[in-house]
């Protein structure tokens, strides 16, 4: 598994800095907890729902290629996907296994000075 070319600068909450969202493709079925652990092992954190929604707004056709998964928040996970020709937004319980087509939106962890 690896990363796609969709490295997207996005505004953060305070709009004073940007983050780069990358899409981690593991290429096998995986639980949400294991996906978080795998991202962390590679030096990333899972992208927030806001970051993923911004990604979907900026690149609307991206989710037509594969499902894009945000970090779990409040006991649910946001997933951008498609059905027929339409774009969809799903809010799912994180205790499922994601299939090998999914991409996990991640952000490189900042090193503490």
Secondary structure, 3 states (H helix, E strand, C coil): CEECCCCEEEECCCCCCEEEEEEEECCCCEEHHHHHHHHHHCCEEECCHHHHHHHHHHCCCHHHHCCEECCCECCEEEEEEEECCEEEEEEECCCCEECCCCEEEEEECCCCC
